[in-house]
């Protein structure tokens, strides 16, 4: 399946979904309509159980995403609320997410990438959040996300001081998880997505959820702690565990299904 119309495209191929920001003439900035389209693509991804990885990238040689349209920022703030709905939803999506940053990110574009589990940058790119330069206080949810994922010092450099951070600084500071040459980006992202898609889905999505809850501090509530223990137990009782153990013994690639095994099923001797 593919939807390549409009400024944001969605392509589904096997277990991998790809969303591409496709308006390089405007540095892949997002209008309200673009954000609505982005949200509809995320909804499509969330409703397809066969999908195991989501890759987000941009089209063009310079910019991954320049955030929301500056012209629409001059309005009543509705686009900011809509953008926060997008980033909150992206951050909560169950399957692992990869942002293949084809270029620099500005404003909200930097937060879209930060919502993903893995961020592959290209050498020569930069990140800048110019909100303080034109008198805008970044939204609370976004500030919280920067602090949780990067620490307060880097968050202040980006948000309060509006610094421009280069690729090497972004890598050492944890914003980027990988840094490659520009011509290696597509292959690196595809290989990472392929590798993730072959791992046990219950284990991958379960550990993603637990990691995120630990960062947010919500894991320490009784309800979330019980939920985390259920995740661990489901993986212990999954057919994937049997398949993984058997595949190791047989020295073959496992074929995971994400199913819970019935009573009495055990690994083959």
C-alpha positions as a Python dict, from the first residue, in 0.01 Angstrom:
ca = {
    (1, 'X'): (0, 0, 0),
    (2, 'X'): (116, 353, -67),
    (3, 'X'): (-19, 705, -46),
    (4, 'X'): (225, 938, -217),
    (5, 'X'): (-11, 1230, -262),
    (6, 'X'): (28, 1560, -81),
    (7, 'X'): (311, 1703, 122),
    (8, 'X'): (343, 1390, 338),
    (9, 'X'): (351, 1041, 192),
    (10, 'X'): (296, 699, 348),
    (11, 'X'): (435, 375, 207),
    (12, 'X'): (372, 32, 363),
    (13, 'X'): (606, -245, 259),
    (14, 'X'): (587, -573, 445),
    (15, 'X'): (643, -505, 816),
    (16, 'X'): (786, -156, 760),
    (17, 'X'): (597, 173, 723),
    (18, 'X'): (764, 488, 589),
    (19, 'X'): (635, 844, 624),
    (20, 'X'): (813, 1107, 415),
    (21, 'X'): (784, 1484, 447),
    (22, 'X'): (766, 1585, 85),
    (23, 'X'): (775, 1962, 52),
    (24, 'X'): (1144, 2050, 14),
    (25, 'X'): (1067, 2385, -152),
    (26, 'X'): (940, 2499, 189),
    (27, 'X'): (1199, 2301, 388),
    (28, 'X'): (930, 2045, 473),
    (29, 'X'): (752, 2290, 703),
    (30, 'X'): (407, 2183, 819),
    (31, 'X'): (76, 2359, 771),
    (32, 'X'): (-229, 2260, 974),
    (33, 'X'): (-349, 2049, 682),
    (34, 'X'): (-10, 1877, 667),
    (35, 'X'): (-28, 1794, 1037),
    (36, 'X'): (-377, 1649, 994),
    (37, 'X'): (-246, 1432, 709),
    (38, 'X'): (49, 1324, 923),
    (39, 'X'): (-192, 1226, 1202),
    (40, 'X'): (-405, 1024, 961),
    (41, 'X'): (-95, 836, 846),
    (42, 'X'): (-5, 756, 1207),
    (43, 'X'): (-359, 629, 1264),
    (44, 'X'): (-323, 402, 961),
    (45, 'X'): (6, 265, 1095),
    (46, 'X'): (-142, 206, 1441),
    (47, 'X'): (-432, 2, 1303),
    (48, 'X'): (-217, -244, 1106),
    (49, 'X'): (-89, -523, 1332),
    (50, 'X'): (148, -656, 1066),
    (51, 'X'): (365, -343, 1091),
    (52, 'X'): (667, -365, 1321),
    (53, 'X'): (870, -53, 1240),
    (54, 'X'): (798, 307, 1135),
    (55, 'X'): (1058, 516, 949),
    (56, 'X'): (1015, 893, 921),
    (57, 'X'): (1228, 1095, 684),
    (58, 'X'): (1223, 1404, 463),
    (59, 'X'): (1271, 1478, 97),
    (60, 'X'): (1536, 1723, -17),
    (61, 'X'): (1910, 1780, 26),
    (62, 'X'): (1910, 2038, 306),
    (63, 'X'): (1627, 2018, 558),
    (64, 'X'): (1451, 1735, 738),
    (65, 'X'): (1179, 1962, 873),
    (66, 'X'): (1149, 2333, 953),
    (67, 'X'): (862, 2283, 1198),
    (68, 'X'): (523, 2447, 1169),
    (69, 'X'): (448, 2713, 910),
    (70, 'X'): (557, 3054, 1039),
    (71, 'X'): (263, 3216, 862),
    (72, 'X'): (19, 3002, 1059),
    (73, 'X'): (202, 3067, 1388),
    (74, 'X'): (73, 3423, 1367),
    (75, 'X'): (-281, 3298, 1422),
    (76, 'X'): (-464, 3204, 1742),
    (77, 'X'): (-229, 2924, 1848),
    (78, 'X'): (-447, 2644, 1713),
    (79, 'X'): (-163, 2505, 1504),
    (80, 'X'): (54, 2475, 1815),
    (81, 'X'): (-210, 2263, 1987),
    (82, 'X'): (-245, 2050, 1675),
    (83, 'X'): (131, 2006, 1652),
    (84, 'X'): (151, 1893, 2014),
    (85, 'X'): (-121, 1639, 1940),
    (86, 'X'): (101, 1508, 1660),
    (87, 'X'): (418, 1483, 1867),
    (88, 'X'): (238, 1326, 2164),
    (89, 'X'): (87, 1064, 1937),
    (90, 'X'): (414, 992, 1760),
    (91, 'X'): (596, 954, 2092),
    (92, 'X'): (334, 703, 2213),
    (93, 'X'): (318, 483, 1904),
    (94, 'X'): (377, 121, 2008),
    (95, 'X'): (617, 1, 1739),
    (96, 'X'): (979, 121, 1723),
    (97, 'X'): (1035, 441, 1527),
    (98, 'X'): (1337, 559, 1329),
    (99, 'X'): (1390, 917, 1213),
    (100, 'X'): (1623, 931, 914),
    (101, 'X'): (1717, 1299, 917),
    (102, 'X'): (1810, 1390, 562),
    (103, 'X'): (1918, 1736, 675),
    (104, 'X'): (1887, 2002, 941),
    (105, 'X'): (1590, 2043, 1172),
    (106, 'X'): (1439, 2365, 1301),
    (107, 'X'): (1174, 2435, 1565),
    (108, 'X'): (909, 2166, 1576),
    (109, 'X'): (1101, 1960, 1322),
    (110, 'X'): (1357, 1889, 1592),
    (111, 'X'): (1083, 1765, 1824),
    (112, 'X'): (936, 1531, 1562),
    (113, 'X'): (1273, 1361, 1543),
    (114, 'X'): (1308, 1358, 1922),
    (115, 'X'): (980, 1167, 1949),
    (116, 'X'): (1138, 873, 1765),
    (117, 'X'): (1331, 591, 1930),
    (118, 'X'): (1631, 621, 1698),
    (119, 'X'): (1761, 928, 1515),
    (120, 'X'): (2004, 891, 1227),
    (121, 'X'): (2167, 1218, 1130),
    (122, 'X'): (2388, 1316, 837),
    (123, 'X'): (2720, 1493, 866),
    (124, 'X'): (2690, 1868, 819),
    (125, 'X'): (2336, 1893, 957),
    (126, 'X'): (2239, 2119, 1246),
    (127, 'X'): (1947, 2162, 1486),
    (128, 'X'): (1811, 2497, 1598),
    (129, 'X'): (1495, 2595, 1787),
    (130, 'X'): (1439, 2968, 1723),
    (131, 'X'): (1133, 3019, 1947),
    (132, 'X'): (1312, 3262, 2181),
    (133, 'X'): (1435, 3464, 1883),
    (134, 'X'): (1084, 3572, 1793),
    (135, 'X'): (925, 3578, 2137),
    (136, 'X'): (753, 3240, 2157),
    (137, 'X'): (765, 3018, 2465),
    (138, 'X'): (795, 2659, 2352),
    (139, 'X'): (492, 2444, 2458),
    (140, 'X'): (511, 2273, 2796),
    (141, 'X'): (483, 1919, 2660),
    (142, 'X'): (770, 1988, 2424),
    (143, 'X'): (992, 2135, 2696),
    (144, 'X'): (925, 1831, 2912),
    (145, 'X'): (1021, 1601, 2625),
    (146, 'X'): (1352, 1781, 2569),
    (147, 'X'): (1442, 1763, 2938),
    (148, 'X'): (1343, 1397, 2972),
    (149, 'X'): (1535, 1284, 2666),
    (150, 'X'): (1835, 1516, 2659),
    (151, 'X'): (1870, 1652, 3013),
    (152, 'X'): (1810, 2004, 3136),
    (153, 'X'): (2146, 2149, 3022),
    (154, 'X'): (2106, 2054, 2655),
    (155, 'X'): (1739, 2150, 2669),
    (156, 'X'): (1830, 2499, 2788),
    (157, 'X'): (2094, 2537, 2517),
    (158, 'X'): (1840, 2454, 2251),
    (159, 'X'): (1533, 2626, 2394),
    (160, 'X'): (1647, 2919, 2610),
    (161, 'X'): (1969, 3011, 2429),
    (162, 'X'): (1842, 2913, 2081),
    (163, 'X'): (2187, 2770, 2003),
    (164, 'X'): (2260, 2600, 1674),
    (165, 'X'): (2409, 2259, 1752),
    (166, 'X'): (2616, 2077, 1491),
    (167, 'X'): (2596, 1706, 1411),
    (168, 'X'): (2890, 1602, 1630),
    (169, 'X'): (2749, 1788, 1932),
    (170, 'X'): (2408, 1634, 1869),
    (171, 'X'): (2563, 1288, 1863),
    (172, 'X'): (2770, 1332, 2178),
    (173, 'X'): (2473, 1490, 2359),
    (174, 'X'): (2238, 1202, 2280),
    (175, 'X'): (2009, 1384, 2039),
    (176, 'X'): (2138, 1167, 1753),
    (177, 'X'): (2178, 795, 1806),
    (178, 'X'): (2369, 748, 1478),
    (179, 'X'): (2563, 978, 1244),
    (180, 'X'): (2644, 883, 884),
    (181, 'X'): (2754, 1033, 555),
    (182, 'X'): (2464, 1174, 354),
    (183, 'X'): (2486, 905, 86),
    (184, 'X'): (2468, 634, 355),
    (185, 'X'): (2145, 755, 517),
    (186, 'X'): (1888, 558, 318),
    (187, 'X'): (2078, 231, 336),
    (188, 'X'): (2146, 272, 709),
    (189, 'X'): (1780, 344, 786),
    (190, 'X'): (1659, 55, 571),
    (191, 'X'): (1901, -187, 733),
    (192, 'X'): (1807, -73, 1084),
    (193, 'X'): (1436, -105, 1004),
    (194, 'X'): (1488, -450, 855),
    (195, 'X'): (1683, -566, 1159),
    (196, 'X'): (1418, -433, 1400),
    (197, 'X'): (1137, -593, 1201),
    (198, 'X'): (1295, -937, 1249),
    (199, 'X'): (1316, -913, 1628),
    (200, 'X'): (1052, -1052, 1863),
    (201, 'X'): (772, -789, 1854),
    (202, 'X'): (638, -848, 2206),
    (203, 'X'): (986, -806, 2352),
    (204, 'X'): (1069, -498, 2142),
    (205, 'X'): (744, -310, 2202),
    (206, 'X'): (738, -416, 2567),
    (207, 'X'): (1087, -288, 2638),
    (208, 'X'): (1012, 33, 2448),
    (209, 'X'): (710, 95, 2669),
    (210, 'X'): (900, 22, 2990),
    (211, 'X'): (1195, 242, 2886),
    (212, 'X'): (963, 533, 2806),
    (213, 'X'): (774, 495, 3133),
    (214, 'X'): (1101, 496, 3326),
    (215, 'X'): (1208, 819, 3157),
    (216, 'X'): (870, 978, 3227),
    (217, 'X'): (872, 857, 3587),
    (218, 'X'): (531, 694, 3544),
    (219, 'X'): (665, 341, 3589),
    (220, 'X'): (679, 398, 3962),
    (221, 'X'): (302, 419, 3994),
    (222, 'X'): (139, 94, 4105),
    (223, 'X'): (-67, 59, 3787),
    (224, 'X'): (230, 107, 3551),
    (225, 'X'): (452, -121, 3758),
    (226, 'X'): (192, -397, 3734),
    (227, 'X'): (159, -336, 3362),
    (228, 'X'): (538, -362, 3318),
    (229, 'X'): (540, -691, 3505),
    (230, 'X'): (264, -817, 3274),
    (231, 'X'): (475, -723, 2972),
    (232, 'X'): (769, -923, 3108),
    (233, 'X'): (546, -1222, 3185),
    (234, 'X'): (382, -1215, 2840),
    (235, 'X'): (724, -1230, 2676),
    (236, 'X'): (817, -1522, 2902),
    (237, 'X'): (499, -1702, 2793),
    (238, 'X'): (522, -1614, 2423),
    (239, 'X'): (569, -1846, 2129),
    (240, 'X'): (848, -1609, 2028),
    (241, 'X'): (1061, -1725, 2323),
    (242, 'X'): (1022, -2086, 2213),
    (243, 'X'): (1096, -1993, 1852),
    (244, 'X'): (1399, -1786, 1948),
    (245, 'X'): (1550, -2063, 2161),
    (246, 'X'): (1484, -2327, 1898),
    (247, 'X'): (1628, -2106, 1623),
    (248, 'X'): (1947, -2053, 1824),
    (249, 'X'): (1986, -2427, 1868),
    (250, 'X'): (1920, -2489, 1499),
    (251, 'X'): (2137, -2196, 1389),
    (252, 'X'): (1869, -2037, 1174),
    (253, 'X'): (1684, -1705, 1153),
    (254, 'X'): (1382, -1707, 1388),
    (255, 'X'): (1034, -1626, 1259),
    (256, 'X'): (853, -1433, 1530),
    (257, 'X'): (475, -1396, 1545),
    (258, 'X'): (409, -1207, 1869),
    (259, 'X'): (173, -1479, 1995),
    (260, 'X'): (129, -1612, 2348),
    (261, 'X'): (182, -1989, 2373),
    (262, 'X'): (-74, -2232, 2508),
    (263, 'X'): (-12, -2428, 2827),
    (264, 'X'): (232, -2713, 2789),
    (265, 'X'): (427, -2576, 2495),
    (266, 'X'): (800, -2596, 2553),
    (267, 'X'): (1114, -2546, 2345),
    (268, 'X'): (1214, -2845, 2139),
    (269, 'X'): (1500, -3051, 2281),
}
